Amino acid sequence: MEIDITALPPIEQYKLLASTVVPRPIALVTTISDEFGDNAAPYSFFNCMGEDPPVMVLGLETKRHNQSLKDTTVNIRDNGQFVIHLIDEPMAQAMNICAIDFPSNISEVEEAGLTLTPSRIVRPKRIVEAPVAFECEKIALLQIGPTRNIAIGKVVRMHVRDGLFDPVTHYINPELYRPIGRMYGKLYARMTDHFEMEVPSYEAWQREKGF
């Protein structure tokens, strides 16, 4: 089957992309407004995109009912800083509460029962309960369409829950780190099943094939 995705309405394009590029990591993003204070909202159009410098990218959608910018986008545009938190299983319900379209003067973090603490470098606070947090400074905010912006951020400080970081390998322990991923609609995924594959050298591949 071949699909001309460009001929479909935007909402149908979204459904195709969101249901095929899965699972996606979830970024619970805190920002700050000079007028309304702290804000938190989850985004699953998100990933890391580079190192040296370490770079994070967020896909920021407008509000569907009136196409106005969401608070996260406004705050990144105006203040140039944000904190990305990864979500594990114990934080799933709190993350879901933060997805509610609260008025700007209501704190999603308080409603979700989460705890804020000052970040080391950036103005927006970070969430204590998160297993991993990245303090970010804006590199660019790009409008790629009438309903979508992309925020590109440089990571300036990282916070990891005690016990997760392996100082020998510099990896996070997969047995202790239990992030959840977004599928589509109401579906989420647990990252509890791991398997290994090693990429062979070209010479080893040739030997295996009998060359």
Backbone hydrogen bonds, N-H to C=O, Kabsch-Sander energy under -0.5 kcal/mol:
donor,donor_aa,acceptor,acceptor_aa,energy
5,I,3,I,-1.5
7,A,4,D,-1.7
8,L,5,I,-1.3
12,E,9,P,-0.9
13,Q,9,P,-2.0
14,Y,10,P,-2.6
15,K,11,I,-1.9
16,L,12,E,-1.9
17,L,13,Q,-2.5
18,A,14,Y,-3.3
19,S,15,K,-1.7
20,T,16,L,-0.8
20,T,17,L,-0.7
21,V,17,L,-2.4
22,V,20,T,-1.6
24,R,182,R,-2.4
26,I,180,I,-0.6
27,A,25,P,-0.5
27,A,43,Y,-3.2
28,L,26,I,-0.6
28,L,85,H,-2.8
29,V,27,A,-0.8
29,V,41,A,-3.0
30,T,83,V,-2.5
31,T,39,N,-2.0
33,S,37,G,-2.5
37,G,33,S,-2.1
39,N,31,T,-2.2
41,A,29,V,-1.7
43,Y,27,A,-2.3
46,F,44,S,-1.6
47,N,57,V,-1.7
49,M,55,V,-2.6
50,G,55,V,-0.9
55,V,50,G,-2.1
56,M,153,G,-2.6
57,V,47,N,-2.6
58,L,151,A,-2.5
59,G,45,F,-3.5
60,L,58,L,-0.7
60,L,149,N,-3.4
61,E,59,G,-0.6
62,T,147,T,-1.9
63,K,68,S,-3.0
67,Q,63,K,-2.7
74,V,70,K,-2.3
75,N,71,D,-2.9
76,I,72,T,-2.4
77,R,73,T,-2.5
78,D,74,V,-2.6
79,N,75,N,-2.9
80,G,75,N,-0.6
80,G,76,I,-1.7
82,F,136,C,-2.1
83,V,30,T,-2.2
84,I,134,F,-2.4
85,H,28,L,-1.6
86,L,132,V,-2.0
87,I,26,I,-0.6
89,E,178,R,-1.7
91,M,88,D,-1.3
92,A,89,E,-1.5
95,M,91,M,-2.6
96,N,92,A,-2.0
97,I,93,Q,-1.9
98,C,94,A,-1.8
99,A,95,M,-0.6
99,A,96,N,-0.8
100,I,97,I,-1.8
102,F,100,I,-2.1
106,I,103,P,-2.0
108,E,106,I,-0.6
111,E,107,S,-2.0
112,A,108,E,-2.0
113,G,110,E,-1.2
114,L,109,V,-2.4
117,T,126,R,-2.3
126,R,117,T,-2.4
128,V,115,T,-2.8
128,V,126,R,-0.5
130,A,127,I,-1.0
132,V,86,L,-0.6
133,A,159,H,-2.4
134,F,84,I,-2.8
135,E,157,R,-3.0
136,C,82,F,-3.0
137,E,154,K,-2.3
138,K,80,G,-3.1
139,I,152,I,-3.5
140,A,152,I,-1.6
142,L,150,I,-3.0
144,I,142,L,-0.7
144,I,148,R,-1.7
145,G,148,R,-1.2
148,R,145,G,-0.9
149,N,60,L,-2.6
150,I,142,L,-3.0
151,A,58,L,-2.3
152,I,140,A,-3.0
152,I,150,I,-0.5
153,G,56,M,-3.0
153,G,151,A,-0.5
154,K,137,E,-3.1
155,V,54,P,-2.4
156,V,135,E,-2.9
157,R,135,E,-1.1
159,H,133,A,-2.8
161,R,131,P,-2.7
164,L,161,R,-2.0
165,F,161,R,-0.5
166,D,171,Y,-2.6
170,H,166,D,-2.6
173,N,164,L,-3.1
176,L,173,N,-0.9
177,Y,173,N,-2.0
178,R,176,L,-0.7
180,I,87,I,-2.2
181,G,189,A,-2.6
182,R,24,R,-3.2
183,M,187,L,-2.3
187,L,184,Y,-2.6
189,A,181,G,-2.8
191,M,179,P,-1.4
192,T,190,R,-1.1
194,H,192,T,-0.6
205,W,201,S,-2.4
206,Q,202,Y,-2.2
207,R,203,E,-2.2
208,E,204,A,-2.3
209,K,205,W,-1.7
210,G,206,Q,-0.6
210,G,207,R,-1.1
211,F,206,Q,-2.8
